[in-house]
């Protein structure tokens, strides 16, 4: 299906990415998902159409017709732009990318089959969001953990997973795992595509002897970028997980009580040693192994597509002829700025990020803005003196900044119209990372990036303010990444996590994106500076950096072994069913949960015992998508911010199950619009002898009973 969606958008990407070796084929596949999914989402959210498979199919068809219609029209107007869409060179690059995509998709899918359960960490939330949307004809759906409201969280990542599920006619129990491997594959191939192209552009300007080998050299850089983004860990893994144990073993020293486990590299600052400043510094390979289908994970493929888009814009502005780029007069210049297709797509992605992963909206508004400023400078620097060029650049960039923000706001409006922000402001950081911990986590990418930036500016041609476009785009990525790792040391975004967890979410969301940018910059820097003639110091520094980088890339092997086990033993393979764990981990409840999925349509309220976040509570709502009165406490506290209301809901749930006052309990069942009451293992564990089975059974008809475990379901109001 991703190939068909890619074909649907290929005329557009072939135009915008015509300087890419693959004409933007890999980005086209992401745009196919983004455009068609967005079209279906707007139609459903605005109440125009129901969220049904035929609507998803129709959105995909409309996307394809629109892109191909635009392609045929533009081919008549600008035939040179579409020349070479299917040349041997471009097709070869497309095949290379597709083979890599399939390879990593199959590999990650195979690994997922050794631990497919949507159980543990935040998988209940992710799977529950998907099941809720599968059941609903409207968006946003009823919050599965707060039945009186709709989901108040950026649910776009899970939405796109459900969109593809409905489009392909499959079930969430399979597509939950397929979507995570789908994203992981793009996390390798899109950095490969980008950095390969950056190196091809750089090598095209070098001597012929090197340029003749440009394809292989650029491909090497692309492979390093894919590994750096999607497979690598950080230097904590190398030093703490490998080097220190090896040295202790070599010297015959005791290993101590500490045993390295792959999540330790994401929970180092504030945890080792224990402190009052606990933070999170995750990265994609950890996410892909762990298997949560969270907002920041699904959005990886969209942010990487945006980065590729910004570089495609840089390419075009760097290569345009002088007379082609500057409109005569400010009115024409403003019109040209507002109609720039790259800027429209940038605005689309900025709007998309509002409801796929809100933090990325701010991050890539800035990063994309730096790219736009550079493009505008390229536009005016050829025709004006430096002072005039800078003035025109500033004014045009301001127009673009306002326009992108406006477009993003419009594209996000169906989400922001009902979304209540969880942010309570920005505060100065009261805690700071210990220097040795900061250098251990970020020292390698920071130093490699810094050396790279210094070198490319030293290599500028005489009289040039900035280095060549491929080099400077690397500088933009590096500068953005450095800013993202420094911001949490200065300020943090206030939410419910204060005191010792104050910086946790801010550091997590910012440095996750920094890690990906660093991965691409380092890959480009290694190859770019290795090729430099007569610069032994540079080569020595890059060689040392590469050795550390290679060690970081071994992280994925350790993580896969730790989490999935003996992946080369096929007898341990479990398949891709994300719900198969029910029979082993919840044997008392499995049959009842499956009965609900088989017999209940829509989103009626099913009462179950509420509990703490990250616990076994809410297994019914998570596995069925049916809303319950109150779910994971901390999650709803973050999403709603009303702790008094949550405490009241918790007391109401307890009042119904215990029925100390039957009259009050019966009234609450009616007020809370409860249609089914689930009595299983967690309810008996929480309420024990206080559980009033007689009262609950008398509220309606027992539609399911497991005689062995005692689990039963009551349909309220029927006898």
DOZA-697933 format. One record per residue: residue in three letters; x, y, z of N, C-alpha, C in turn. Coordinates in steps of 0.05 Angstrom, whole numbers, plus 5000, padded with zeros to 4 digits. Example, Ala and Ser with C-alpha at 12.3 -4.5 7.8 and 13.67 -1.06 7.14 Angstrom:
! DOZA-697933
ALA526448865156524649105156526449345156;SER525749555142527349795143525850015157;
END
This chain:
! DOZA-697933
UNK501649765000500050005000501750255000;UNK504050255014505750485015506850554987;UNK507350344971508250384944506150524927;UNK503650444930501450574915501050864924;UNK501250914950501051184959503451354950;UNK505751224947508051364936507751434907;UNK506651244892506051294864504051524861;UNK502051534879500051744878501252024880;UNK503352054896504552314901507052364885;UNK507852164869510452184855510652424836;UNK508552494821508752734804509452984819;UNK508453014843509053254859511853244870;UNK512653024881515453004892517453004869;UNK516752894846518652904824519153184815;UNK517253364819517653644812519253784834;UNK518553744859519753884881522553774887;UNK522953514882525553384888526953304863;UNK526753464842527853384817530953384817;UNK532153504837535053494839536053264856;UNK534153114868534852874883535352644864;UNK537152464871537752234854535352054850;UNK533552034870531151864867528652034862;UNK528952284855526752474850524752484874;UNK525752424898524052444921522152204925;UNK522951974914521151744915520551664944;UNK522551654962521951564989520251775004;UNK520752024999519052235010516252215000;UNK515952134975513352104962511651914977;UNK512851694987511251495002510251615028;UNK511851785041510951915066508752115060;UNK509252275038507252475031504552345023;UNK504652105011502251965004500651895029;UNK501951805050500651755075499552015087;UNK501252225087500552475100498252615087;UNK498352635060496252775045493552635047;UNK493552375040491052225040489852195068;UNK491652145088490652135115489652395125;UNK490952615118490052875126487252945114;UNK486952875088484452935074482152785088;UNK482652525094480552375108479952485135;UNK482052565149481752675177480052925176;UNK480653115158479153365157476253305150;UNK475753115132472953055124471452935148;UNK472752775164471352645187471152845210;UNK473252985216473253175239471153395235;UNK470853485210468953695204466053595201;UNK465753335205463053215203461953175176;UNK463653185155462753155128462352865120;UNK464052685131463952405124464552235149;UNK463651985150464351805172467051685168;UNK468351615190470951495189470651195182;UNK470351145156469950875146472150805125;UNK472550555120474550475100474250605073;UNK471650635064471250745037472051045036;UNK471851185059472751465060475851475058;UNK477151295071480151285070481051225041;UNK479651035029480350965001479751194982;UNK477551334987476851564970478951784974;UNK479851834998481952035003484451974988;UNK485251714988487651634973487351674943;UNK484951614933484451644904484551944897;UNK483252104913483152394908486052504908;UNK487652414927490452504929491952434903;UNK491552184894492952104870492052254846;UNK489452294843488352444820489352734820;UNK489352854844490253134846493253154839;UNK494852974849497752994843498352934814;UNK497052734803497552674775496352884756;UNK494052994764492953214749494853454749;UNK495953524772497853734773500353674757;UNK501153424757503553344742503153374712;UNK500853294702500353324673500053614665;UNK498853774683498654064677501354194676;UNK503054134697505654254698507454164676;UNK506953914667508653814645508253974619;UNK505854074616505354244592506554524596;UNK506454624620507454894626510454904627;UNK511554704642514454694646515454404641;UNK515654334615516354054609519153984618;UNK520954174621523654114630523654014659;UNK521754094674521654024703521053724706;UNK519653604687518953324689520653144672;UNK522553264658524353104641526052924659;UNK526152674653527852494668526552364692;UNK523852364693522452244716523151954719;UNK523451824696523851524697526351444682;UNK528451604685530951534672532251304688;UNK534251174675535550954688536951034714;UNK538051274714539451374738537551404761;UNK535251534756533351584777532051324786;UNK531351154767530150894774532050724791;UNK534650744784536650594800536650684829;UNK536650944833536551054860534050984875;UNK531750984860529250904872529350614881;UNK530450444864530550154871532450114895;UNK534650254896536450234919535050304945;UNK533550524944532150604968529950404976;UNK528550304956526350114961527449854972;UNK529749764962530949514973531749555002;UNK532849785008533549835036531049845054;UNK529049975044526549995059525349715065;UNK525249555044524149275048525849115067;UNK528549145064530348995081529849065111;UNK529749315117529449395145526549345155;UNK524649375137521849305144521549015152;UNK522748835136522548555142524148485167;UNK526448615171528148555194526748645220;UNK525648885221524348985244521748835249;UNK520348755228517848605231518448325243;UNK520648215233521547955244522147975274;UNK523648185282524248225310521748265327;UNK519848425316517448485331515848225338;UNK516048025321514647775325515647625350;UNK517847705361518847565385517747695411;UNK516547935408515248065431513148255421;UNK510948145410508948305397506848435416;UNK506848365441504748445459504448745462;UNK502048855459501449135465500949155495;UNK503049095511502849075540505449165552;UNK505249345572507549455585508149735575;UNK509649885591510250175586507650315578;UNK507550445555505150595548503550465525;UNK503950215521502650075499499650065502;UNK498650045527495750045531494550295520;UNK495850525524494850775514494850775484;UNK497150705472497450715443495450525429;UNK495350285439493450085427490550175432;UNK490050275455487350365462486450595444;UNK488250785439487551005420486750885393;UNK488350695383487750585357485050435357;UNK484550275377482050125379479650315381;UNK479950535396477750725398477150845371;UNK479150925356478751035330477650835310;UNK478450585313477350375295474350345300;UNK473350395324470550355330468850595323;UNK470050825320468551075318468251165289;UNK465951285283465551415257466151715258;UNK466751815282467252095285470052135298;UNK471152375294473652455306473352745317;UNK474652805339476152625357474252435371;UNK475352205379473651995391473352055421;UNK471451905433471151925462473651815474;UNK474551955495476951865509476451605523;UNK477951395516477451135527477951125557;UNK479251325569479751335598478451575611;UNK476551695597474951915608472551945591;UNK470451785597468251745579466551995575;UNK466852195592465252435589466452635569;UNK468852575559470152765540471452625517;UNK472452775499473952665476476952675483;UNK478552535467481452525472482652805471;UNK483952885492485253145493488353115493;UNK489252995471492152945468492652935438;UNK495152985431495752975402495852685393;UNK493652605380493152325373493752265344;UNK495052455330495452415301497052175294;UNK499052105310500651875303499051615302;UNK497451575323495651335324493551355302;UNK492651605296490651635275491751535248;UNK494151605241495251515215495551215215;UNK496151095238496250795239493550685234;UNK491450805245488650705241487850765212;UNK488550995201487951055173488950835155;UNK491450755158492650545142491350275148;UNK490450235173489049985180486449965165;UNK484850185165482350185151482650175121;UNK484750305111485250315083485950035072;UNK487349875088488249615079486349385088;UNK484349455104482449255112483549045131;UNK485549125147486748945166485749015194;UNK486848885215486048925242488249055258;UNK487449195279489449335296491349145309;UNK490348905315492148705329494548645312;UNK494448685286496748635269498148905261;UNK496549105254497749355245499149515267;UNK498449455292499949585314502949535311;UNK503649295307506449225304507549295276;UNK505949265256506849335229507449635226;UNK505849795239506250085238508950165251;UNK509550035273512150105287514450025269;UNK514349805255516549725237516549885212;UNK514149975203513950155180515450415185;UNK515050535209516350785216519350735219;UNK520150515231522950455235524450425209;UNK523150325188524350295162524850575149;UNK522850755152523251025142525451165157;UNK525751105182527851235199530651165189;UNK530950945174533550885162533651005134;UNK531550965118531751025090531751335084;UNK530151485099530051775094532651915101;UNK533951855123536651965127538651875106;UNK538451625098540151525076539751685051;UNK537251735044536651895020537752175022;UNK537352305045538152585048541252615047;UNK542652465064545552495066546952405040;UNK545852195028546952115002546852344982;UNK544552484982544152704963545952934970;UNK546252994996548053215004550953154995;UNK551752904998554552834989554752834959;UNK552752744945552852764916553153054907;UNK551653234920551853514912554553624919;UNK555753544941558453634948560453524929;UNK560253264923562253134907562153224878;UNK559753324869559553414842561253654837;UNK562153794858563754024855566753974859;UNK567453714863570253644868571453544842;UNK573953474844575453384820574253124809;UNK574553074784573152854770573952584781;UNK576452554790577252294800575552214824;UNK574852404840573152344863570252324854;UNK569452504837566652504828565852244814;UNK567852114801567251854788566351644809;UNK567351674833566551484854564451604872;UNK563151814863561251954880558951784889;UNK557951614871555651444878556151264902;UNK558451124902559150944924559751104949;UNK561251314946561951484969559551604983;UNK557751704966555251824977553551614990;UNK553451374978551851164990552951075017;UNK555551085020556751025046555851225067;UNK555951475060554951685078552051645085;UNK550451565065547651525070547151295089;UNK548651075085548450845104549150925132;UNK551251085135552051175162549851345174;UNK548551515158546351675168544051505177;UNK543251305161541151135169541750995195;UNK544250905198545050765222545050965246;UNK546051205241546251405263543551485273;UNK541551495256538851575264537251345276;UNK537251115263535350905271536550665286;UNK539150645287540450415300542150485324;UNK543150725325545250805344544050865372;UNK545750835392545150935419547051165424;UNK547651215450549551425457552051315470;UNK553851485477556351395489556051275517;UNK553851315529553351175555553450875551;UNK552250785529552250495522555150405518;UNK556650555503559450475497561150465522;UNK561050675538562850685561561850515585;UNK559350565592558250425616557450145610;UNK556350105586555349835579557549645569;UNK559649755558561749575546564549625556;UNK565549865554568349915560568949865590;UNK567449985608568049945636567849655645;UNK565749505638565749225645568149065633;UNK568949135609571149005596573749065611;UNK574149315618576549395633576649255660;UNK574349245674574249115700574948815698;UNK573848695677574348415673577348365666;UNK578448545650581348525642583148545667;UNK582448725685584048775709583348595732;UNK581348425728580548245749579048385772;UNK577748605766576348755787573448655788;UNK572148675811569348595813567548775797;UNK565448665785563648825768561748995785;UNK561348915810559549075827556648995823;UNK554849145835551949085833550649185808;UNK551949375794550749495771550849305747;UNK548549265735548349105710547049275689;UNK548349305666547349475645544949345632;UNK542849515628540449425613539849645593;UNK538949585569538849775547537250035553;UNK535150035570533850295576535650475593;UNK537750375605539450545623540650785608;UNK541050745582542250965566540251185560;UNK537751145567535651355564534851465590;UNK535851355612535151445639537751465656;UNK539551625647542151645661542351905678;UNK541652125666541752385680539552385702;UNK540452405727538552405749538052145762;UNK538951925749538451655759541051525769;UNK543251575756545851455764547951675765;UNK548451785789547351715815544551825818;UNK543051715837540351815843540352105851;UNK538652265838538552555844535752655843;UNK535552915846532853045846532353185819;UNK533653095798533253205771533152975751;UNK530952825752530752585735529852675707;UNK531252585687530652665660530452425641;UNK529652485617529352275596530852375572;UNK532552195561534052265536533952025518;UNK531551965507531151735490532151795461;UNK532151585445532951615417531451395401;UNK531251425374529551245359530050945362;UNK532550855363532950565364531750445389;UNK531950595411530650505436527650475432;UNK526450675419523550675414522750445396;UNK524250385375523550175357523749905370;UNK525649865388525849615402523649585423;UNK523249795438521249785460518449735449;UNK517749865427515149795413512849975420;UNK513250195435511050385439510450535413;UNK507950565406507150705382506250985390;UNK508051135403507351385415507551605394;UNK506651845402506552075383509252135371;UNK511352155388513952225378515152015360;UNK514251765363515351545346514251555318;UNK511551565316510351575289511151825274;UNK511552045288512252295275515052295264;UNK516652095270519452085260519452095230;UNK517651945217517651935187516752205176;UNK515052355190514152605179516352825183;UNK517652825206519753035210522152985191;UNK522752735186524952675167524152755139;UNK521652715132520752815105520953115103;UNK520253255125520453545125523353635122;UNK525153505135528053575132528953535104;UNK528053315091528753275063527553495046;UNK525053575052523753795037525354055039;UNK526254115063527754365066530354355050;UNK531654125049534154105033533454125003;UNK531254004995530454034967530054324959;UNK528954474978528554764973531254904971;UNK533154824988535854944987537154874961;UNK536854624951537954554925536954724903;UNK534354764902533154914880534155204881;UNK534155334904535055604906538055634900;UNK539555424906542455434901543055404872;UNK541255284856541755224828540255394809;UNK538455564819536855724800538555934786;UNK537755984762539256194747538556474758;UNK540256654754539956924766537357054758;UNK536657044733534257184724531757044731;UNK531856804742529456644747528356694775;UNK529956804792529156794820528057044832;UNK528657274822527857524835525657654819;UNK523357694832521157834819521658134820;UNK520558274800520858564798518758694815;UNK519658864834517759004851516858844875;UNK516158994897515458844922512758704920;UNK510858814905508358674902508758404889;UNK510258394868510858144855512457964873;UNK514358084888516057924906514357794928;UNK512457944939510657834959508957604948;UNK507957654924506257444911507957194907;UNK510457234898512257004893512856854920;UNK513157004941513756884967511356724977;UNK508956834974506556694984505856444968;UNK506656434943505956214925508156004924;UNK510356034939512555844938511555574948;UNK511655364931510555104939511954974962;UNK514555014964516054904987514955025013;UNK514455285013513455415037510655315044;UNK508955255024506355145029506554865042;UNK508454705032508754445044509954465072;UNK511654655076512754705103510454775122;UNK508654955113506355025129504554785135;UNK504254605115502654365118503754195141;UNK506354145140507653975160507554105188;UNK507954365189507754505214504954475226;UNK502954495210500254445219499754155227;UNK500853975212500653695218501853625245;UNK504053755252505453695277503853785301;UNK501953965298500254045320498853805332;UNK498053615316496553385326497853115323;UNK500353115312501852865312503852865335;UNK505253095339507053115362507553415366;UNK506153545384505953835385508753965388;UNK510553845403513153965407514653995380;UNK514153815361515553835335514654075319;UNK512254175325511354425311513354655316;UNK514054695341515854905349518654855338;UNK519654605342522354535334522754575305;UNK520954475288521454485259520454745247;UNK518854895261518355175252520955335252;UNK522555295273525155425275527155315255;UNK527355045255529354925237528654975208;UNK526054945201525255015173525655305167;UNK525155475187525555755183528455835177;UNK530355695190533155735183533755665154;UNK532555445145532855365117531655575098;UNK529355685105528055885088529756135087;UNK530756225110532456465111534856425092;UNK536056185094538456135076537656145047;UNK535356035040534456035012533956325003;UNK532756485020532356765012534956915009;UNK536956845025539556975022540756894995;UNK540556634988541556544962540056694940;UNK537556744944535956874923536957164918;UNK537557304938538157584935541157644934;UNK542857464943545657524944546957534916;UNK545657414896546757414869546257684855;UNK544257834864543458064848543958334863;UNK544658324888544858564903547458564919;UNK548258794928550558804946549758674973;UNK551758614989551258455013549258585032;UNK549458845036547658975054544758975044;UNK544459025019541759015007540658735007;UNK542358545002541558265002540558175029;UNK541958265050541158195077538458325084;UNK538058575075535558705081533258565067;UNK533558505042531458365027530958085039;UNK533157955047532857685059531157705084;UNK531757905101530257935126527257985121;UNK526658165103523858225097522357995085;UNK523557855066522257625053521957405073;UNK523957355090523757145110521657205130;UNK521257455137519057525155516357465143;UNK516057525117513557455103513157155104;UNK515257005098515056715099514356605127;UNK515556725147515156635175512156665182;UNK511056905176508256955182506456765166;UNK507156725140505556565123505556275131;UNK507856165138508055895147506455855173;UNK506656045191505156025216502156035211;UNK501356205192498556225185497555965173;UNK499055855153498255605141498155385161;UNK500155365178500155155199497755175217;UNK497055425224494655465241492155375228;UNK491855435202489455355187489355045184;UNK491654925177491654635173491054485199;UNK491854605222491454475248488754545261;UNK487254725249484854825261482854605270;UNK482354395254480454185263481354055289;UNK483954065295484953955321484954165343;UNK486054395337486354595358483654715367;UNK481554685351478954795358477854655383;UNK478654405388477554265411479754195432;UNK482254255425484454175442484954385464;UNK485254285489485954465511488854415519;UNK490454625518493354585522493954485550;UNK496154325551497154215576499454375588;UNK500254585573502554735581501754955601;UNK503354985622502855185642504855415642;UNK506255435619508255655617511055545615;UNK512955735614515855665612517255775636;UNK519055625648520455705672523455665668;UNK524955815683527855775683528555515697;UNK530455375686531255115697532655155724;UNK531655015744532855035771535054825775;UNK534954615758537054415759538454395733;UNK540954305734542554285709544054015709;UNK544553925686545953665683548853695693;UNK549753485707552553485715554253485690;UNK556453645690558053665665558953395654;UNK559953215671560952965661558752795649;UNK556252815659554052675647553252795621;UNK553253065619552553195594554553115572;UNK557153115579559153055559559052755551;UNK558352585570558052295563555852255543;UNK553552385547551252345530551652495503;UNK552552745505552552915481555252995471;UNK557352915485560053005477560752925448;UNK560252675441561052575414559652735392;UNK556952745391555752895369556353195370;UNK556553305394557153595396559953655385;UNK561953495392564653555383564953505353;UNK563853285343563953225314562653455298;UNK560253535308558853755294560354015295;UNK561554075318563054325321565554325303;UNK566954105302569254085284568354115255;UNK566253985248565154005221564454295214;UNK563054435231562254715226564654895223;UNK566654865240569055025238570454975211;UNK570654715203572154645179570754755154;UNK568054725152566754815128566855125125;UNK566855265147567155555145570055625138;UNK571955475147574755525140575255465110;UNK573655275099573955195071572555375051;UNK571255585061569755765042571555875021;UNK570455924998571956054977572356354985;UNK574556464977575056744983572756924975;UNK571857104992569757284986566957184991;UNK566656934998564056815003563456835033;UNK560956925039560156945066559456675078;UNK558356495062557456235072558656015055;UNK558955775066559955545051557855445031;UNK558555255014556755144994554155035007;UNK552055004991549454945002549254685018;UNK550554465008550454215022551854235049;UNK554154375049555554415075553854585094;UNK552654795083551254975101548654855111;UNK547454675096545154535106545954365130;UNK548254235128549354085151549754275175;UNK550554515170550954715191548254775204;UNK546154805187543454865197542554645216;UNK542854395207542054165223543754155249;UNK546354195247548054195270547354415290;UNK546954655280546254875297543654825311;UNK541654725297539054655309539354445331;UNK540954235325541254025345542654125370;UNK544754295367546154395390544254575407;UNK542654735393540654895408538754725424;UNK537854495412535954325425537054195450;UNK539654135450540754005474541554205496;UNK541754465488542454665508539954795521;UNK537754795506535354925517534454815544;UNK534354545548533554435574535354515597;UNK537754605591539554695612538854985620;UNK537155115604536555395610533655425619;UNK531755305604528955335610527555065607;UNK525055045617523454805613520554885611;UNK519054715597516154765594514754645619;UNK513054805632511754715656509254565649;UNK508954325662506454175660506054055688;UNK504853815690504353705717506853595729;UNK508953545713511353435723513153655734;UNK513153685760514853885773516853745792;UNK518153905808520053815828522253655814;UNK522653395821524953245810524553165781;UNK522053195770521653115742521053365724;UNK521753595734521053845720522053855692;UNK524653785688525853805661525353565644;UNK524153355655524053095642522853105614;UNK520353215612518953215587520253395567;UNK521153625576522553815558525053695546;UNK526753585563529153465552528553235533;UNK526553075540525752845524524952935496;UNK523153115494522053185468524053345451;UNK525653505463527553665447529953495439;UNK531053345457533553195450533052955433;UNK530552855432529852645414530352735385;UNK529452975379529853085352532753155347;UNK534053255368536953315365538553075358;UNK537852845370539252595365539152525335;UNK536752555323536552495295538152685277;UNK538052945284539553135269542553085271;UNK543453025295546252965299547052715283;UNK545352515282546052275267546552335238;UNK545052515226545452585198547852765194;UNK548252945212550553125210553152975213;UNK553252795232555752645236556352475212;UNK554352345201554852175177555952345154;UNK554752575150555752755128558552845135;UNK559052915160561653025168563852825165;UNK563352575172565452365170566352345141;UNK564552315123565352275094566452535083;UNK565052755089565853015078568753085086;UNK569453045111572053125121574152915116;UNK573352665113575252455105576352505077;UNK574652625060575452675032577252915029;UNK577553075050579153315048582053235044;UNK583353375025586253325019588053475038;UNK590153345046592353475062591253585088;UNK589453445101588453535127588453295146;UNK590853225154591252995171589853015198;UNK589853255209588653295235585653245234;UNK584453355212581553315208580953015206;UNK582552875190582052595186582452435212;UNK584352515228584852375253582552425272;UNK581552675273579252725291576752575282;UNK576252575255573952425245574152125249;UNK576652025247577051735251576451665280;UNK577351835299576751785327573751805332;UNK572552005320569652035324568151795312;UNK569051705289567751475276567951225292;UNK570151175305570450935322568350945344;UNK568051175357565951205378563151175366;UNK562751295342560151275329559450985322;UNK561450835313560950545306560250395332;UNK561550465354560850335379557950395387;UNK557150645383554350715389552350555372;UNK553050505347551250355329550950065337;UNK552649965354552349695364550149675385;UNK549149905394547049905415544649735407;UNK543849765381541449625373541649325376;UNK544049215372544448925376543948845405;UNK545148995423544748945452541748975460;UNK540549185450537649235456535849015446;UNK536348925421534748715409535048455425;UNK537448385432537948145448536648165475;UNK536848395488535648425515532648415515;UNK531348525494528448555494527048325480;UNK528148245457526848035441527847755447;UNK530147745459531347475466532847355443;UNK532747095441534246945420532746965393;UNK533247175379531747225355532447045332;UNK534546895334535246705312534146425318;UNK532746395340531346145347528446165338;UNK527846065315525146095304522945965322;UNK523745785339521745655356520545855377;UNK522046065381521046265401519346485387;UNK519046475361517546675347514546665354;UNK513346885361510546895370508546995350;UNK509447125329507647245310507247535315;UNK505347665301504947955303502348035318;UNK500947845329498447905343499048055369;UNK498348305370498948465394497248395418;UNK495148235414493348165436493647885446;UNK495547735434495847455442496647425471;UNK497747625483498647615511496247585530;UNK493847645522491547635540491147365552;UNK491547155536491046885546493146795566;UNK495546915565497646835583497947025607;UNK497547285603497847485624495247555638;UNK492947525624490347585636488447345630;UNK489147105638487446875631484646895641;UNK484247025664481547045676479747235659;UNK480947425645479447635631479447605601;UNK481247445590481647435560479147385545;UNK477647175553475247105538473147325540;UNK472947455563470947675566471647915548;UNK474247975547475148205531474648145501;UNK475147895493474647825465471647825459;UNK470047755479467147765475466248055469;UNK467248245484466648525479467348605451;UNK469748535442470548605415468848475394;UNK467848235399466248095379463248175379;UNK462248285401459348325404458548605408;UNK460348785415459549065421460549255399;UNK458749415388459449605367459349885379;UNK460650065364460650345373462350385398;UNK461650585414463250655438461550685463;UNK459850485470458450505495460450485519;UNK459650595542461450605565461550325578;UNK463950225583464349975598465850045624;UNK464549995646465850055672467849845679;UNK470249925686472249745697473749895719;UNK475149755736476649885758478750065747;UNK479050295758481150485750483650445767;UNK485950535757488350505772490550685762;UNK492950635772495250805765496250765737;UNK497550965727498750945700500950735700;UNK501350615677503450415672502850155688;UNK500350115697499649875712497949695694;UNK497049475706495349285691492449375690;UNK491749585704489049685702488449795674;UNK485849805667484949905641485649715619;UNK485949455625486549265603484049225586;UNK481649275596479149235581478849465561;UNK478949715570478649945552480949955532;UNK483349885540485649895522485349685499;UNK484449445506484349235486481749245469;UNK479749405477477249415462476849695450;UNK478049905462477450175453474850285464;UNK473550125481471050215493471750405517;UNK470350635518471050825539470150735567;UNK471650795586470950745614470851015629;UNK469751005653469251255668471951395674;UNK473851245683476451365690478651155685;UNK480851235672482951045666485451115681;UNK487751095667490351145680490351435691;UNK490951445717490551695732492451915723;UNK495051865722496952075716496552175687;UNK495951995669495552075641493152265639;UNK490952205653488652385652489152635667;UNK490852625687491652865701493153055682;UNK494952935666496453095647494553215626;UNK492753045616490953135593488753325602;UNK487753285627485553445636486353675656;UNK488253615673489253805692487353865715;UNK485253705718483253745740483353515759;UNK485053525779485453305796483053255814;UNK481553465821479153435837477053265823;UNK476753325797474853165781475652875779;UNK478252825776479152555773478752395800;UNK479252535822478752405848475752345852;UNK474152515843471252475845470352235828;UNK471452215803470851995786471751725798;UNK474151735810475151495823473351395845;UNK472351595861470551525883467951415872;UNK466951525850464451425838464751145828;UNK467051075815467450805806467450615830;UNK468750685851468850515875466050485887;UNK464450705887461750695898460050495883;UNK460450475857458850295841459650005846;UNK462149945847463049675850462549565878;UNK462849735898462349645926459449675934;UNK458049865923455149905928454549895957;UNK456050045973455350076001452650216004;UNK452050395985449450515984448350445956;UNK446750235954445750135928444250355913;UNK442750515927441150725913443050925899;UNK445051015914446951205902448551075879;UNK449250825882450750675862449150655836;UNK446550585839444850565816444450835801;UNK444251045817444051315805446651385790;UNK448951315801451451375787451751225761;UNK450750975760450850825736449350965714;UNK447051075721445451225702446751485694;UNK447751635713448951895708451451875691;UNK452951665695455451625680455051475653;UNK452451425647451751305621453151035617;UNK453350875638454650615637452850415623;UNK453950285602452350075588453149795596;UNK455749755603456649485611458449515636;UNK458249325653459949315676461649055675;UNK464249095676466148875674467148805702;UNK466948555709467948455735469848225730;UNK472448285734474448085729476748095749;UNK479048025740481347985759482148245773;UNK482348465759483248715771481148835789;UNK478648795782476448895800476548745826;UNK476848485825476948325850479548385866;UNK481748445851484148515865483948785880;UNK482548975867482449245879480349255901;UNK478049145897475849175916475448945935;UNK476648715928476648485946473848405956;UNK473548375982471048285994468948505993;UNK469748755987467748965985466148955959;UNK467148805940465748785914462948675918;UNK460948815909458148735913457148595888;UNK457748345885456848195861453848185858;UNK452448155880449548125879448348385868;UNK449248605877448148865867448848905838;UNK451348855830452148895802450648715783;UNK450248455791448748275773445848355771;UNK444848495791442048575790441548825774;UNK443648955763443349195747442449145719;UNK442548895711441748825683442148535678;UNK442748465653443148185644446048115643;UNK446747885654449547785652449747665624;UNK451247805607451447715579453847545574;UNK455747545594458047365592458847285620;UNK459447025622460546925648462546705642;UNK464846725655466846515654466646355680;UNK465546115678465045955702467645875716;UNK469845865702472345785714473546015731;UNK473746245719475046475733473146645748;UNK470546625742468546795755468247065743;UNK469647125721469347385707466647395693;UNK465347625695462747655682462347945672;UNK460547975653459848235642456848275645;UNK456048505655453248575658452548785638;UNK450448735622449248945605447149095621;UNK447649345627445949495645443249545633;UNK441149505649438449575642436949355628;UNK438249115624436848895611436848655629;UNK434548515630434248285648433148045632;
END
